[in-house]
Amino acid sequence: MRTILKYAFMYTFAVMITSAFLTAGPQKAYADNHYDDKIEQKYEALKEYSETHKGEAVETARELREDIDRRIDTLENRADEEWDNMSSDAKTKYRKQMRQLRHQQNEISEWIGELKHSTGEAWEDVKGSIADSYEDTKEYAEDVADNF
């Protein structure tokens, strides 16, 4: 009888754990998709802001920069988890890619600083540079994650 109860308990526990993981997956996917949609909207909005909406444009550019920060943090956390299992070559490649991502991240910050003070034709150029830098950095971060 004890053996039957023991197996019944283990089965029930396994079903509960499996259910929790299966349920969390779609919710996380929805949350990620919702977040990505919001970021995409901000990216598109940045390209449309006029100089008269400079404050909103700067705030939107900062939010895009924070998205890059989040992507880099995710990669760093993933590397921390896998570091002991990574080969020497993989570690070297990772460090090089992260240096490049940080460089691109800093460029976005510099463009944001320029955006605060730009006017006229320079406004459009700087705004476009932020959008281009964001898109390039996002794609590079996705490539790093895909090839991790």
Buried (B, 14 or more C-beta within 10 A) or exposed (E): EEEEEEEEEEEEEEEEEEEEEEEEEEEEEEEEEEEEEEBEEBBEBBBEBEBEEBEEBBEBBBBBBEBBEEBBEEBEEBBEEEEEEBEEEBEEBBEEBBEBBEEBBEBBBEBBEBBEEBEEEEBEEBBEBBBEBBEEBBEBBEEBEEEB
